[in-house]
């Protein structure tokens, strides 16, 4: 199995007749999925998603793929194929279209409806091409065929890309649920037909490659939800992804059965479920859905609230309910259902929310204590079955952390894909398909691009490091006035602390030390403010470290007059 090397350089020019595959997100992580295909100087992008921040990234709203490797080639992009409507596959589209608004978007009806609604908020009117399973479209030099796959959102598609370099299949996110709620099966017949043609490179979803067996059926959840609804004494509050139409359908079916009304909470939830209902993907009995403002008029045992926040996101509705920062107050006897999986890295945030809800008396039902979620991704048994159908000549695991990619590669090897034809890459690693063989040829920049409020890409790792120091250790400021000609102190030093756990009075012990250092520097002829700031920072920092074993941010201010 080939794998990336940290010393990989820039890739050479693509050989004539070759196809280049460059993942800019989604490899080595869960989220930010984006893959660039290049043939004959033209580009085709599959997905453009976002990654949600973790605790080590304070203040960050979203993390985008790095567009720098294609920024000077935006005119070469033939289109963006969107495999389905989850945020980790479409959330980055508005930010790419801000750089070139006329890049066509290609996807299924629901996927395009979700991204169009998102783009309206950014005041972008996209060029769209709606496709469905079985369609075949020529997009520049890329001959694309779309294949139905089953996932946790309706209308998901895989894409088969034909060029003279060979046939490449990108699965998107998929599983092989044989009893899907919408009766839309993963089209194994189509994959078998592509296999007969000869799949030169298969990019396959790795998320559940470590999980043995087969992923459970989505409809298995229905009976568990009925039991929860039957036992609930007061309100039922359900947290789910704002695009998980199948899960919301099951919640609505249970609510209708038990005589409850449903209200959606949160802008994205209201928007997406409205779209799904209007397009016929969400079946809503008359009178079932009500406005959240009317809930006070209903008895608690007739209410179901559906909101976001299943991943413990700080600003989502459920997190704010847990911290008593929301108009909806959790009371003793409420039932809260977390109807989603735990995305790796979010565990602490989710359990913090669960503890907060439990504190106010809620009965919290989650994947850990009830079967209220099944995955949208194929497990190891399904992947083995899938590889035996597809019989790819080359395999490139995608969509997953390193452990998932490795596990997926091993599954491919078990089904007969030669080890030297399995490419384990990571974000930015360039893979070329030339004369029927896939191999790594170099690496391009593919770091994190942070969205912080209205700022995109302006916040980097140094700023995040400063934020962590401020959050963990606090800040100490020192104000000194010196004579610009002699360097002698004419005011201060004044020391103040915020968030460091050190009382201001304690700094009386270090002020003489700062004064002594500054007087000595004045005798040595050092009067430049920046040099004096460094002296203050070192002196105060050593004292704080020796005395309190802390490392707060130290902000010295030297004013010369």
KELUMKOL-419607 format. One line per 5 residues: number of its first residue (from 1); their letters; for each residue x, y, z of C-alpha. Coordinates in Angstrom, 3 decimals. Example, Ala and Ser with C-alpha at 12.3 -4.5 7.8 and 13.67 -1.06 7.14 Angstrom:
BEGIN
1	as	12.300/-4.500/7.800  13.670/-1.060/7.140
//
This chain:
BEGIN
1	xxxxx	0.000/0.000/0.000  1.406/3.364/-0.963  1.088/6.185/1.524  2.066/9.854/1.818  5.463/10.988/2.980
6	xxxxx	6.037/14.263/4.853  8.794/15.253/2.424  6.606/15.056/-0.685  7.228/17.991/-2.995  5.026/19.722/-5.527
11	xxxxx	3.643/17.325/-8.147  5.168/17.368/-11.641  3.040/18.288/-14.672  0.298/15.715/-15.258  1.369/13.266/-17.994
16	xxxxx	-0.678/13.509/-21.180  -3.659/11.188/-20.997  -3.463/10.941/-17.186  -6.087/11.809/-14.570  -5.087/13.676/-11.409
21	xxxxx	-6.997/13.281/-8.132  -6.336/15.826/-5.377  -8.287/15.546/-2.105  -8.447/18.948/-0.390  -10.462/17.667/2.582
26	xxxxx	-12.079/14.580/4.058  -8.994/12.363/4.330  -7.629/11.959/7.855  -10.735/13.695/9.218  -14.536/13.414/9.306
31	xxxxx	-15.747/16.435/7.349  -14.546/19.103/4.914  -14.962/16.674/1.998  -13.628/17.991/-1.302  -11.876/16.218/-4.181
36	xxxxx	-10.517/17.822/-7.353  -10.223/15.785/-10.561  -8.067/17.074/-13.417  -7.932/15.901/-17.013  -6.645/17.764/-20.056
41	xxxxx	-6.159/20.977/-18.097  -9.771/21.051/-16.899  -11.037/20.512/-13.346  -14.085/18.790/-11.853  -14.784/19.126/-8.126
46	xxxxx	-16.726/16.520/-6.161  -18.222/18.006/-2.964  -17.108/21.078/-1.062  -17.912/20.725/2.623  -16.993/22.118/6.008
51	xxxxx	-15.528/20.731/9.208  -16.910/21.808/12.567  -14.423/23.128/15.148  -13.280/21.312/18.258  -12.450/22.672/21.711
56	xxxxx	-8.873/23.419/20.617  -10.206/25.967/18.110  -11.964/28.563/20.284  -14.041/31.199/18.526  -14.009/29.392/15.175
61	xxxxx	-17.356/28.905/13.407  -16.365/26.630/10.516  -13.280/25.117/8.916  -13.051/25.175/5.106  -10.940/23.309/2.586
66	xxxxx	-7.911/25.250/1.382  -8.664/26.616/-2.085  -5.152/27.994/-2.643  -4.044/25.201/-5.006  -6.930/25.959/-7.399
71	xxxxx	-7.401/29.674/-6.764  -5.490/30.697/-9.910  -7.361/28.026/-11.909  -10.963/28.919/-11.133  -11.663/29.424/-14.848
76	xxxxx	-10.627/25.801/-15.459  -13.381/24.410/-13.208  -16.139/22.753/-15.230  -18.451/22.239/-12.278  -18.976/21.054/-8.705
81	xxxxx	-20.713/17.694/-8.318  -22.498/17.423/-4.961  -23.104/13.843/-3.830  -25.662/14.749/-1.130  -26.881/17.563/1.080
86	xxxxx	-24.984/17.179/4.356  -22.972/20.156/5.589  -19.686/18.262/5.444  -20.249/17.967/1.683  -21.971/21.246/0.697
91	xxxxx	-21.148/23.740/3.473  -18.058/25.148/1.733  -19.803/25.869/-1.587  -20.818/29.474/-0.745  -17.208/30.351/0.077
96	xxxxx	-15.901/28.937/-3.212  -18.657/30.599/-5.245  -17.825/33.937/-3.636  -14.534/33.669/-5.540  -16.253/32.669/-8.814
101	xxxxx	-20.070/32.734/-8.702  -20.686/31.137/-12.111  -19.215/27.696/-11.379  -22.069/25.260/-12.177  -23.455/23.085/-9.389
106	xxxxx	-24.529/19.550/-10.292  -26.623/17.426/-7.951  -29.963/15.825/-7.143  -33.177/17.749/-6.519  -33.002/17.822/-2.710
111	xxxxx	-29.260/18.482/-2.609  -29.577/21.477/-4.937  -32.589/22.814/-3.034  -30.633/22.744/0.235  -27.593/24.484/-1.241
116	xxxxx	-29.723/27.065/-3.092  -31.396/28.035/0.176  -27.978/28.410/1.790  -26.674/30.472/-1.126  -29.614/32.871/-0.880
121	xxxxx	-28.279/33.950/2.515  -24.984/34.785/0.772  -26.850/36.527/-2.084  -25.487/34.148/-4.679  -27.692/32.808/-7.489
126	xxxxx	-25.964/29.678/-8.751  -25.960/27.973/-12.115  -27.418/24.538/-11.479  -27.818/21.260/-13.323  -30.258/18.870/-11.678
131	xxxxx	-29.481/15.186/-12.162  -30.928/11.921/-10.915  -29.803/8.332/-10.691  -29.298/6.837/-14.121  -28.514/10.202/-15.727
136	xxxxx	-25.320/10.638/-17.713  -23.964/14.146/-18.358  -20.956/15.471/-20.242  -19.223/18.062/-18.061  -16.271/19.322/-20.107
141	xxxxx	-13.976/16.341/-20.705  -15.648/14.446/-17.839  -18.410/12.002/-18.762  -20.349/11.641/-15.500  -22.904/8.965/-14.669
146	xxxxx	-24.916/9.204/-11.467  -25.797/6.172/-9.349  -28.331/5.930/-6.507  -26.845/5.203/-3.093  -28.558/4.914/0.252
151	xxxxx	-27.503/7.284/3.046  -29.011/9.097/6.033  -30.402/11.807/3.740  -32.570/11.283/0.650  -31.306/11.688/-2.913
156	xxxxx	-27.655/10.729/-2.280  -25.629/9.871/-5.382  -22.366/8.217/-6.304  -20.659/9.479/-9.454  -18.826/7.511/-12.129
161	xxxxx	-16.378/9.718/-14.021  -15.166/8.588/-17.445  -12.174/10.113/-19.198  -9.667/8.609/-21.644  -7.528/7.905/-18.541
166	xxxxx	-10.092/5.412/-17.306  -13.269/4.977/-15.274  -13.237/6.424/-11.757  -16.070/5.858/-9.270  -16.588/8.089/-6.227
171	xxxxx	-19.113/6.557/-3.814  -19.849/9.673/-1.767  -21.307/8.651/1.599  -23.244/5.411/1.320  -24.546/2.282/2.975
176	xxxxx	-26.509/-0.717/1.712  -29.717/-0.584/3.762  -32.006/-3.221/2.256  -35.110/-1.738/3.915  -34.717/2.037/3.486
181	xxxxx	-37.546/4.304/4.575  -37.912/5.773/1.089  -37.475/2.381/-0.654  -34.528/3.813/-2.609  -31.839/1.146/-2.609
186	xxxxx	-28.135/1.471/-3.336  -28.050/0.475/-7.018  -25.852/-2.609/-6.883  -26.907/-3.498/-10.422  -25.404/-0.248/-11.703
191	xxxxx	-22.159/-0.870/-9.790  -22.001/-4.401/-11.222  -22.447/-2.967/-14.722  -19.627/-0.469/-14.087  -17.520/-3.354/-12.813
196	xxxxx	-18.043/-5.193/-16.104  -16.837/-2.070/-17.910  -13.809/-1.999/-15.598  -13.405/0.393/-12.668  -9.866/1.754/-12.896
201	xxxxx	-10.025/3.669/-9.593  -12.573/3.450/-6.779  -12.803/6.160/-4.121  -14.763/4.532/-1.304  -16.361/5.827/1.923
206	xxxxx	-14.280/4.648/4.919  -16.249/5.976/7.894  -17.453/2.604/9.230  -14.644/0.406/7.880  -13.671/-0.562/11.449
211	xxxxx	-17.204/-1.662/12.338  -17.794/-5.388/11.724  -20.884/-6.764/10.038  -23.638/-4.736/8.398  -25.098/-1.372/9.380
216	xxxxx	-28.542/-1.701/10.983  -31.680/-0.733/9.094  -32.939/2.826/9.518  -36.442/1.552/10.233  -35.139/-0.430/13.251
221	xxxxx	-35.279/2.846/15.169  -39.042/3.219/14.830  -39.974/0.761/17.603  -37.473/2.321/20.022  -38.882/5.777/19.338
226	xxxxx	-42.409/4.490/19.957  -41.313/3.126/23.337  -39.756/6.466/24.268  -42.871/8.355/23.173  -45.140/5.957/25.065
231	xxxxx	-43.207/6.499/28.298  -42.715/10.271/28.056  -44.642/12.235/30.704  -44.055/15.771/29.471  -42.415/17.429/26.463
236	xxxxx	-40.203/15.513/24.058  -37.222/17.408/22.651  -35.323/15.791/19.770  -31.883/16.951/18.638  -30.785/15.923/15.169
241	xxxxx	-28.807/17.148/12.201  -30.802/19.775/10.325  -30.596/17.691/7.141  -31.467/14.242/8.541  -34.822/13.944/6.780
246	xxxxx	-35.256/10.198/7.418  -34.791/10.587/11.179  -37.181/13.545/11.366  -39.756/11.535/9.401  -39.653/8.808/12.034
251	xxxxx	-40.028/11.386/14.812  -43.047/12.883/13.059  -44.616/9.463/12.522  -44.249/8.686/16.239  -45.607/12.107/17.217
256	xxxxx	-48.665/11.613/14.993  -49.261/8.153/16.470  -49.144/9.446/20.055  -51.207/12.595/19.482  -48.421/15.145/19.769
261	xxxxx	-47.724/18.295/17.745  -44.281/19.036/16.315  -42.458/22.372/16.234  -39.081/22.996/14.617  -36.558/25.134/16.508
266	xxxxx	-33.601/26.813/14.831  -33.263/28.554/11.478  -31.498/25.729/9.644  -33.932/23.104/10.924  -36.976/25.169/9.921
271	xxxxx	-35.486/25.931/6.510  -34.390/22.392/5.639  -37.529/20.636/6.815  -39.625/23.182/4.920  -37.686/22.359/1.761
276	xxxxx	-37.992/18.607/2.326  -41.741/18.936/2.876  -42.285/21.130/-0.168  -40.386/18.685/-2.397  -42.247/15.669/-1.043
281	xxxxx	-39.327/14.044/0.803  -40.984/14.639/4.191  -44.548/13.368/4.611  -46.387/15.615/7.076  -49.975/14.840/8.159
286	xxxxx	-52.221/17.953/8.197  -52.051/19.925/11.435  -49.060/18.015/12.822  -46.501/20.844/12.523  -47.134/24.023/14.487
291	xxxxx	-45.228/27.237/15.061  -42.997/27.191/18.135  -44.745/30.333/19.385  -48.004/28.400/19.870  -46.517/25.740/22.160
296	xxxxx	-47.509/27.562/25.348  -51.132/26.893/24.412  -50.594/23.105/24.335  -50.274/20.667/27.268  -46.688/19.436/27.786
301	xxxxx	-47.641/15.860/26.921  -48.762/16.965/23.442  -45.513/18.708/22.463  -42.490/17.574/20.420  -39.672/20.030/19.725
306	xxxxx	-37.146/19.228/16.992  -33.910/21.208/17.169  -30.210/21.190/16.310  -27.328/20.616/18.721  -26.835/16.848/18.739
311	xxxxx	-23.047/17.362/18.583  -22.849/19.711/21.559  -22.282/22.803/19.405  -22.083/25.732/21.844  -24.491/28.027/19.977
316	xxxxx	-27.007/25.345/18.944  -30.436/25.242/20.544  -29.903/22.151/22.702  -26.636/23.404/24.208  -28.287/26.680/25.090
321	xxxxx	-31.188/24.834/26.706  -28.716/22.840/28.790  -27.020/26.049/29.976  -30.313/27.892/30.629  -29.578/30.347/27.809
326	xxxxx	-32.649/29.616/25.676  -36.297/30.659/25.746  -37.251/26.973/26.072  -36.553/25.894/29.637  -35.885/22.251/30.435
331	xxxxx	-37.999/21.103/33.395  -38.205/17.947/35.460  -39.912/15.185/33.447  -38.966/16.404/29.960  -37.524/13.770/27.614
336	xxxxx	-34.594/14.667/25.362  -33.590/12.401/22.457  -30.176/12.789/20.819  -30.959/11.130/17.501  -27.515/11.084/15.939
341	xxxxx	-24.064/9.581/16.247  -21.079/11.108/18.003  -18.706/12.664/15.498  -15.140/11.879/16.697  -13.794/14.782/18.729
346	xxxxx	-17.212/15.944/19.949  -17.579/13.475/22.827  -16.742/15.892/25.655  -19.040/18.596/24.312  -21.948/16.163/23.906
351	xxxxx	-21.606/14.673/27.389  -21.382/18.169/28.834  -24.766/18.913/27.250  -26.208/15.597/28.471  -25.077/16.387/32.024
356	xxxxx	-26.536/19.876/31.800  -29.907/18.560/30.618  -29.944/15.841/33.281  -29.220/18.431/35.957  -32.520/20.167/35.161
361	xxxxx	-34.418/16.883/35.449  -34.586/15.711/31.828  -34.540/12.048/30.858  -31.869/12.005/28.139  -32.076/9.201/25.574
366	xxxxx	-28.997/8.794/23.385  -27.095/6.212/21.398  -25.310/5.058/24.541  -28.488/3.920/26.324  -30.991/3.256/23.509
371	xxxxx	-30.997/2.461/19.805  -32.076/5.903/18.623  -29.501/6.161/15.852  -28.113/4.029/13.072  -25.207/5.078/10.913
376	xxxxx	-25.488/6.316/7.347  -22.261/4.573/6.337  -21.447/1.058/5.164  -19.815/-1.214/7.735  -17.035/-3.709/6.994
381	xxxxx	-19.366/-6.474/5.807  -21.038/-4.172/3.307  -17.705/-2.848/2.065  -16.425/-6.374/1.438  -19.607/-7.179/-0.448
386	xxxxx	-19.280/-3.913/-2.395  -15.643/-4.522/-3.370  -16.480/-7.992/-4.597  -19.107/-6.441/-6.858  -16.947/-3.557/-8.105
391	xxxxx	-13.600/-5.417/-8.422  -11.628/-2.138/-8.717  -8.180/-2.178/-10.329  -7.048/0.588/-7.941  -8.539/1.613/-4.582
396	xxxxx	-8.313/4.922/-2.729  -10.095/5.018/0.664  -11.708/8.413/1.361  -13.898/10.065/3.995  -12.445/9.095/7.345
401	xxxxx	-9.719/9.444/9.919  -6.452/7.562/9.498  -7.739/4.491/11.336  -10.751/4.345/9.021  -8.657/4.736/5.873
406	xxxxx	-6.291/1.960/6.988  -9.146/-0.384/7.861  -10.806/0.268/4.505  -7.551/-0.419/2.679  -7.237/-3.764/4.457
411	xxxxx	-10.761/-4.708/3.401  -9.891/-3.925/-0.190  -6.781/-6.079/0.035  -8.834/-8.977/1.432  -11.035/-8.896/-1.666
416	xxxxx	-8.066/-9.133/-3.993  -7.021/-5.554/-4.759  -3.192/-5.749/-5.026  -1.389/-3.923/-2.210  0.551/-1.798/-4.685
421	xxxxx	-2.764/-0.664/-6.197  -4.188/0.637/-2.893  -3.391/4.295/-2.287  -3.751/5.718/1.209  -3.520/9.470/0.856
426	xxxxx	-4.288/12.463/3.052  -5.478/15.976/2.379  -3.333/17.642/-0.287  -1.636/14.445/-1.467  -1.865/14.226/-5.260
431	xxxxx	-2.708/10.870/-6.850  -2.242/10.336/-10.597  -3.979/7.618/-12.608  -1.650/6.980/-15.530  -1.779/3.951/-17.829
436	xxxxx	-4.135/2.163/-15.474  -2.131/2.558/-12.267  -2.746/4.998/-9.427  0.228/6.380/-7.550  1.155/9.359/-5.392
441	xxxxx	2.994/12.079/-7.298  3.305/14.977/-4.865  1.525/17.237/-2.439  -0.194/20.632/-2.520  -1.181/22.964/0.302
446	xxxxx	-4.348/21.764/2.033  -4.370/23.253/5.524  -7.282/24.468/7.605  -8.975/27.711/6.590  -10.873/29.129/9.561
451	xxxxx	-14.136/31.061/9.391  -14.383/33.425/12.350  -17.473/35.614/12.108  -17.124/37.551/8.863  -13.427/36.718/8.643
456	xxxxx	-12.350/33.891/6.315  -8.750/32.747/6.488  -7.555/35.688/8.584  -7.265/33.651/11.784  -4.325/31.249/11.822
461	xxxxx	-2.729/28.837/14.254  -0.813/31.587/16.163  -4.083/33.375/16.909  -5.697/30.131/18.087  -2.696/29.460/20.313
466	xxxxx	-3.112/32.920/21.852  -6.823/32.251/22.407  -6.074/28.986/24.175  -3.505/30.670/26.420  -6.009/33.417/27.240
471	xxxxx	-8.714/30.852/27.967  -6.515/28.542/30.020  -4.102/30.916/31.763  -5.523/34.448/31.521  -3.672/37.679/30.803
476	xxxxx	-1.403/40.010/32.784  -0.866/43.551/31.545  1.972/45.850/32.593  1.917/49.605/31.961  5.122/51.672/32.229
481	xxxxx	5.967/55.252/31.199  9.647/55.988/30.461  11.634/59.040/29.440  12.375/58.647/25.714  15.863/60.146/26.002
486	xxxxx	17.128/58.547/29.233  14.992/55.415/29.529  14.211/56.230/33.157  10.815/55.322/34.596  8.454/58.264/35.008
491	xxxxx	5.263/56.284/35.705  4.453/52.762/36.860  4.992/49.886/36.609  1.257/49.166/36.991  0.346/45.472/36.805
496	xxxxx	-3.165/44.035/36.361  -4.384/40.479/35.815  -7.555/39.035/34.280  -8.456/35.349/34.388  -5.066/34.281/35.760
501	xxxxx	-6.196/33.492/39.292  -3.612/35.926/40.672  -4.765/38.844/42.813  -3.476/42.250/41.712  -2.057/42.849/45.193
506	xxxxx	0.318/39.911/44.744  2.221/41.795/42.051  3.711/44.086/44.707  6.424/41.429/45.020  7.440/41.607/41.353
511	xxxxx	7.137/45.357/40.692  10.545/46.047/42.315  12.097/43.377/40.078  10.625/45.008/36.934  11.781/48.416/38.131
516	xxxxx	15.308/47.104/38.785  15.552/45.565/35.292  14.339/48.760/33.618  16.722/50.974/35.629  19.636/48.744/34.670
521	xxxxx	18.622/48.860/30.999  18.478/52.669/31.192  22.054/52.703/32.536  23.048/50.491/29.593  21.461/52.937/27.159
526	xxxxx	18.511/50.704/26.170  15.558/53.011/25.506  13.752/51.367/22.554  10.184/50.469/23.714  10.115/47.014/22.047
531	xxxxx	13.313/45.942/23.843  11.948/47.194/27.141  8.715/45.243/26.572  10.733/42.069/26.055  12.632/42.664/29.299
536	xxxxx	9.377/43.167/31.198  7.832/40.039/29.615  10.803/37.839/30.578  11.038/39.190/34.127  7.341/38.950/34.908
541	xxxxx	6.963/35.604/33.112  9.768/34.001/35.149  8.296/35.305/38.389  4.793/34.009/37.605  6.168/30.632/36.526
546	xxxxx	8.367/30.249/39.621  5.702/31.478/42.031  2.459/30.061/40.609  3.530/27.488/37.994  1.372/29.297/35.432
551	xxxxx	2.058/30.668/31.951  -0.455/33.459/31.275  -0.244/35.797/28.312  1.820/38.821/29.331  1.067/42.111/27.596
556	xxxxx	3.614/44.820/28.431  2.885/48.396/27.309  5.771/50.873/27.327  4.971/54.520/26.603  7.936/56.794/25.964
561	x	7.481/60.526/26.545
//
